[in-house]
Amino acid sequence: MKYKRFIAILTAILLMCALLAGCGDSAPSSSGSSSSGSSGSSSSESSGNTGGSSAGSSGSGAGSSSSGGKTYTLKVWASQDDQEITQKLIDDFKAANPDNTYNITLGVVGEPDTYKTYSEDPASAADVFYFPNDQLRDFHRTGGLYEVTRGKDDVISRNLPESIHAASMDDSLWAYPTTADNGYFLYYDKSVFTADDVKTLDGMLAIAGAAGKSVFMDVSNGWYIASFFLGAGCTLGLDASGNQTCDFNNANGLAAAEAIKEFTANSAFLTGDDSVFKGGLRGGTVACGVSGTWNASDIKEILGDNYAAAKLPTFTCGGRQVQMSSFSGYKMIGINSVTSPENAPAAFDLANFLTNANSQVERFVERGYGPSNIEAIANPAVNDESLDALAAQNAFAVIQNDVLGNYWVPAEAFGAAMENKDYSRPLQDMLNDMVAQIVKPT
């Protein structure tokens, strides 16, 4: 499989991650302490010192490092769609640690909203939560996470190097990687398109339109609309002060904006959320669409033998064909630095268990999530065309680490204007306003 060949190349550089090991088994601190020179309160050091689980040298993580005969109380956040699988894994964790009593409450907070919800009241937030790697800077800046130190070498050795890089800042590891699939690609109906048909966006629109069907993409989502700008050669980054930089309003950005305008004006274009996409596939009105692995099982069930996936197509930009880019990212589990010293050991044990090889295989089987755990990736059960498509697209992807929170709303507003066919202002003016908001220091 292309995905596993792609992963084999990544694992060849695994030894480079030894540089991240740092102080290995030193006592953890809360996020941001290494950059500020503060080691945190004594209670934080005490809880972290006993909290990081080292169970499972190969990533199995079945055991617990917390002593037996104790009662722990924890709150966990997971998305609405992941409630069932997360509850099952929590139950498996309890069964694997029968000497302790665990009172674990599972709440609903989706990964895109984790930091925002956390920041509203850290003391009331979950002890253990999933989040995407682009939120790590915010968590680190506000000291929101315990550092992963005890068992750190094990976490590093069992996961892909890129996932460890995504979970690290200032040469310290702040979270447990759990997926390597936070990206997007193209799903398509083989009864409408051949593999050659989906190589260009222009061709897809023409074929879909002739068949009375649509090409789906949520252009008013900043995650997806970036594929045009990044593909055209524009960049998002950080300056020396850590502020967002963005050049989406340069000549390449204007060419990308013209392409977005033409795409959204096409009669075969369709936007919306996942329910619109999958509903259209089920009803036969949608022929293809841009999404990620979280929808793989549903789309496979809908399309049956006509199920197929591929990298994103090229699009016409400034008179030439340009490959669409994408964001690539990783999801991970963090431990709230406000978690009490009494409950922190169990929080680390649970995070370790939820991200071990067996748990990642189960999450793939039930939800289609691509693992970050090397052992899980090699498991024969981890096999789907969507992972091959993701691997092919990742060759053109940009990692999300340097995308700050102030990017999303302006980018989505521009996309919404294009979807609504709001051409009341010149595109260049709209781009200038968008970029000014993106780069405005916070």
C-alpha positions in Angstrom: 0.0 0.0 0.0 1.1 3.5 -0.8 0.3 4.6 2.8 2.6 2.0 4.3 5.4 2.6 1.8 5.1 6.3 2.7 5.3 5.4 6.4 8.3 3.2 5.8 10.2 6.2 4.5 9.2 8.3 7.5 10.3 5.6 10.0 13.7 5.5 8.4 14.5 8.8 10.0 13.1 7.7 13.4 16.6 7.9 15.0 16.6 11.7 14.4 13.9 12.0 17.1 16.3 11.0 19.8 17.2 14.7 19.8 13.8 15.3 21.3 14.4 13.0 24.3 15.9 15.8 26.3 15.9 15.0 30.0 13.9 11.8 29.5 12.7 11.0 33.0 12.9 14.4 34.7 9.9 15.7 36.5 7.2 17.1 34.2 6.1 20.7 34.4 3.1 22.5 33.0 3.2 23.8 29.4 5.3 26.8 28.8 7.4 26.5 31.9 10.6 25.7 30.0 10.5 28.8 27.9 9.7 31.1 30.9 12.2 29.4 33.2 9.6 28.5 35.8 9.2 24.9 36.8 5.7 25.4 38.1 4.2 24.9 41.5 5.3 22.2 43.8 2.0 20.5 43.5 2.2 20.4 39.7 5.7 18.9 39.9 4.5 16.2 42.4 1.6 15.1 40.3 3.6 15.1 37.1 6.4 13.2 38.7 4.1 10.2 39.2 1.7 10.8 36.3 3.5 9.9 33.1 2.8 6.3 32.3 5.6 4.1 31.1 3.5 1.0 30.6 3.9 -0.8 27.3 7.4 -0.5 25.9 6.1 -1.4 22.4 3.1 0.9 22.7 0.6 -1.7 24.1 0.2 0.4 27.2 -2.1 -2.1 28.9 -0.9 -1.5 32.4 -0.9 1.4 34.8 1.9 3.1 36.7 -0.4 4.4 39.4 -0.4 2.2 42.6 -3.4 -0.1 43.2 -6.3 0.4 45.6 -6.9 4.0 44.9 -9.9 5.9 43.5 -9.5 8.5 40.7 -11.9 11.0 39.3 -11.4 12.2 35.7 -13.2 14.1 33.0 -12.5 13.3 29.3 -13.5 15.2 26.2 -14.1 13.6 22.8 -16.1 14.6 19.8 -19.8 13.7 19.4 -19.0 11.1 16.7 -16.3 9.5 18.9 -18.3 9.1 22.0 -19.0 5.4 21.5 -15.4 4.3 20.7 -14.0 6.5 23.4 -16.3 5.1 26.0 -15.4 1.6 24.9 -11.7 2.3 25.3 -12.3 3.9 28.7 -14.1 0.7 29.7 -11.1 -1.3 28.4 -8.8 0.8 30.4 -10.8 0.2 33.6 -10.8 -3.5 32.9 -7.0 -3.5 32.4 -6.5 -1.8 35.8 -8.9 -3.6 38.2 -7.0 -2.7 41.3 -8.1 0.9 41.1 -11.5 2.6 40.9 -11.9 5.1 38.1 -14.8 7.5 38.0 -14.5 8.8 34.5 -17.0 11.3 33.0 -17.0 11.5 29.2 -18.1 14.9 27.7 -18.7 16.2 24.2 -16.2 18.7 22.8 -14.9 18.3 19.2 -11.2 18.7 18.5 -11.6 22.0 16.6 -13.2 23.6 19.7 -10.9 22.1 22.4 -8.7 25.0 23.1 -11.5 27.6 22.8 -13.6 25.6 25.3 -10.7 24.9 27.6 -9.7 28.6 27.7 -13.1 29.7 28.9 -12.6 27.9 32.2 -9.4 25.7 32.5 -10.4 24.6 36.0 -13.7 23.2 34.8 -12.2 21.7 31.6 -11.5 18.0 31.1 -8.4 16.4 32.5 -7.8 14.4 29.3 -8.7 15.8 25.9 -8.1 15.3 22.2 -6.9 18.3 20.1 -5.3 19.0 16.7 -1.6 20.0 16.6 -2.3 23.5 15.5 -3.7 24.3 18.9 -0.5 23.3 20.7 1.0 26.8 20.5 -2.0 28.2 22.3 -1.9 25.5 25.0 1.8 26.0 25.4 1.6 29.8 25.6 -1.0 29.7 28.3 0.7 26.8 30.3 -2.3 24.6 29.7 -0.6 21.2 29.5 1.5 18.9 31.6 4.8 18.0 29.9 5.2 14.3 29.0 8.5 13.2 30.6 8.2 9.9 32.3 7.8 7.3 29.6 8.8 9.9 27.0 11.3 7.7 25.2 8.6 5.0 24.8 6.1 7.5 23.4 8.7 8.8 21.0 9.9 5.4 19.8 6.4 4.0 19.1 5.1 6.9 17.1 6.0 8.5 13.7 8.7 11.1 13.9 6.4 13.8 12.3 3.7 13.1 14.9 6.3 13.6 17.7 7.5 16.8 16.1 3.9 18.0 16.0 3.4 17.2 19.7 6.6 19.0 20.7 7.7 22.6 21.4 11.0 23.9 22.8 12.5 20.4 22.7 9.8 19.1 25.1 7.0 16.7 24.4 3.6 18.0 25.5 1.0 15.5 24.2 0.5 11.9 23.1 0.0 11.5 19.3 -3.0 9.5 18.4 -3.6 10.0 14.6 -1.4 10.9 11.6 -4.4 11.6 9.3 -5.6 15.1 10.0 -5.6 16.0 6.4 -7.9 15.8 3.4 -8.2 14.4 -0.1 -10.8 13.5 -2.7 -13.5 10.8 -2.5 -15.2 10.0 -5.7 -17.9 7.7 -7.3 -16.3 5.3 -9.8 -19.6 5.0 -11.6 -19.1 8.7 -12.6 -15.4 9.2 -12.9 -12.3 7.2 -13.9 -9.0 7.6 -12.1 -7.8 9.8 -15.0 -11.0 12.0 -14.8 -10.2 13.1 -11.2 -6.8 14.4 -12.0 -8.0 17.9 -12.9 -10.7 20.1 -11.3 -11.8 21.4 -14.6 -12.4 17.9 -15.9 -14.3 16.8 -12.8 -16.6 19.8 -13.0 -17.4 19.2 -16.7 -18.1 15.5 -16.2 -20.2 16.0 -13.1 -22.1 18.8 -14.7 -22.9 16.8 -17.7 -24.2 14.0 -15.5 -26.4 16.4 -13.5 -24.2 15.9 -10.4 -22.1 18.1 -8.1 -18.5 18.4 -7.0 -18.5 19.1 -3.2 -16.0 21.3 -1.2 -16.6 23.4 1.9 -14.8 26.5 0.5 -16.1 28.6 3.4 -13.9 26.5 5.8 -10.5 28.0 6.2 -9.0 24.5 6.4 -10.1 23.6 2.8 -9.8 27.0 1.1 -6.1 27.1 1.9 -5.5 24.4 -0.7 -5.9 26.9 -3.5 -3.6 29.5 -1.9 -0.9 27.1 -0.8 -1.0 25.3 -4.1 -0.4 28.6 -5.9 2.7 29.1 -3.9 1.5 31.4 -1.1 2.7 30.9 2.5 1.6 31.0 6.1 4.2 31.3 8.7 5.5 33.0 11.9 7.8 35.9 12.3 10.5 36.2 14.9 8.0 37.5 17.4 5.7 34.6 16.9 3.1 36.6 14.9 1.3 35.1 11.9 2.6 36.0 8.5 0.6 35.5 5.3 1.0 36.5 1.7 -2.3 35.4 0.3 -2.8 38.8 -1.2 0.2 38.7 -3.5 0.1 38.0 -7.3 -0.1 34.2 -6.7 -2.9 34.8 -4.1 -4.9 36.8 -6.5 -4.6 34.1 -9.2 -5.7 31.6 -6.6 -8.7 33.8 -5.6 -9.7 34.0 -9.3 -9.7 30.2 -9.4 -11.8 30.0 -6.3 -14.2 32.5 -7.7 -14.5 30.5 -11.0 -14.9 27.2 -9.1 -17.7 28.4 -6.7 -19.5 30.1 -9.6 -19.7 26.8 -11.5 -23.2 25.2 -11.6 -21.7 21.9 -10.6 -20.2 23.3 -7.4 -21.7 22.4 -4.0 -20.8 23.4 -0.5 -22.0 22.5 3.0 -20.9 20.3 5.9 -20.3 16.6 6.1 -24.0 15.8 6.2 -24.6 17.6 2.9 -21.7 15.8 1.3 -22.7 12.3 2.5 -26.4 13.0 1.9 -25.6 14.0 -1.7 -23.6 10.8 -2.3 -26.4 8.7 -0.8 -29.0 10.5 -3.0 -26.9 10.3 -6.1 -26.7 14.1 -6.6 -23.0 14.4 -5.6 -20.2 12.6 -7.6 -17.2 13.5 -5.5 -16.0 15.7 -2.7 -13.1 16.8 -0.5 -13.0 15.4 3.0 -10.9 13.2 5.4 -10.5 9.8 6.8 -13.2 10.3 9.5 -15.8 9.9 6.8 -14.2 6.8 5.1 -16.4 4.2 6.7 -19.6 6.1 5.9 -18.7 6.9 2.3 -17.5 3.3 1.7 -20.9 2.1 3.0 -22.7 4.6 0.7 -20.8 4.0 -2.5 -20.1 0.3 -2.1 -18.2 -1.1 -5.1 -18.0 2.5 -6.6 -16.0 3.7 -3.6 -12.7 5.4 -4.5 -10.3 8.0 -3.2 -7.4 10.0 -4.7 -5.2 13.0 -4.0 -6.7 16.4 -4.7 -6.7 17.4 -8.4 -4.9 20.2 -10.2 -6.7 23.4 -10.9 -6.3 26.2 -13.4 -4.3 29.1 -11.8 -3.0 32.0 -13.8 -3.4 30.0 -17.1 -1.5 26.9 -15.9 -2.4 23.7 -14.1 -1.3 23.8 -10.4 -1.6 20.9 -7.9 -4.0 21.7 -5.0 -2.2 21.7 -1.7 -3.7 21.0 1.7 -3.0 21.2 5.4 -1.6 18.1 7.1 -1.8 17.6 10.8 -2.0 15.3 13.7 -4.4 14.8 16.5 -3.1 14.1 20.0 -4.2 13.8 23.7 -3.1 16.4 26.3 -3.3 16.5 30.0 -4.8 19.6 31.6 -2.1 21.2 33.8 -4.9 22.1 36.3 -5.6 18.4 37.0 -5.2 17.8 40.7 -2.0 16.0 42.0 -4.2 13.2 43.2 -5.8 12.5 39.8 -2.8 13.3 37.5 -1.3 9.8 37.6 -4.5 8.3 36.3 -4.8 11.0 33.7 -1.4 10.1 32.3 -2.1 6.4 32.4 -5.4 6.9 30.6 -3.8 9.1 27.9 -1.1 6.5 27.4 -3.7 3.7 27.1 -6.0 5.7 24.7 -3.0 6.2 22.3 -1.4 2.8 22.4 -1.2 0.5 19.4 -4.3 -1.5 20.2 -6.4 1.6 20.8 -5.3 3.2 17.6 -6.2 0.0 15.6 -9.6 0.0 17.2 -10.1 3.7 16.3 -9.2 2.9 12.7 -11.6 -0.1 12.5 -14.5 1.8 14.1 -13.9 5.4 12.8 -11.3 5.1 10.0 -8.6 7.2 11.8 -5.1 6.7 10.4 -2.7 5.8 13.2 0.5 7.5 14.3 1.6 4.4 16.2 4.1 2.5 14.1 2.9 -0.9 15.4 -0.7 0.0 14.6 0.2 1.1 11.1 1.8 -2.3 10.4 -1.4 -4.1 11.6 -3.2 -5.9 8.7 -6.5 -4.4 9.9 -5.3 -0.9 9.0 -6.0 -1.0 5.3 -8.1 1.4 3.3 -7.9 3.3 0.0 -8.5 6.6 1.9 -5.1 6.2 3.6 -3.4 5.7 0.3 -5.1 8.9 -1.0 -4.0 10.8 2.1 -0.4 9.6 1.7 -0.4 10.7 -2.0 -1.8 14.1 -1.0 0.7 14.6 1.9 3.4 15.0 -0.7 1.8 18.4 -1.4 0.7 19.3 2.1 1.8 21.9 4.5 2.0 21.0 8.2 -0.4 23.1 10.4 2.0 23.9 13.3 2.5 27.5 12.2 -1.1 28.4 11.7 -2.5 30.6 14.5 -6.1 31.0 15.6 -6.5 34.4 13.9 -6.2 32.8 10.5 -9.5 31.0 10.5 -12.2 33.6 10.7 -10.9 35.9 7.9 -10.2 33.0 5.6 -13.7 31.6 6.2 -15.3 35.0 5.6 -13.5 35.2 2.2 -14.7 31.7 1.3 -18.2 32.5 2.3 -18.2 35.6 0.1 -17.1 33.5 -2.9 -19.8 30.8 -2.1 -22.4 33.6 -1.9 -21.1 35.1 -5.2 -20.5 38.4 -3.5 -18.5 40.3 -6.1 -19.3 43.8 -4.8 -15.6 44.5 -4.2 -12.5 43.8 -6.2 -10.8 40.5 -5.2 -7.6 42.3 -4.5 -9.3 44.5 -1.9 -11.0 41.5 -0.3 -7.6 39.7 -0.1 -5.9 42.7 1.4 -8.5 42.9 4.1 -8.3 39.2 4.8 -4.6 39.2 5.2 -4.6 42.4 7.4 -6.9 40.5 9.8 -4.8 37.3 9.7 -1.5 39.0 10.5 -2.9 41.4 13.1 -0.9 40.8 16.3 -3.1 39.4 19.1 
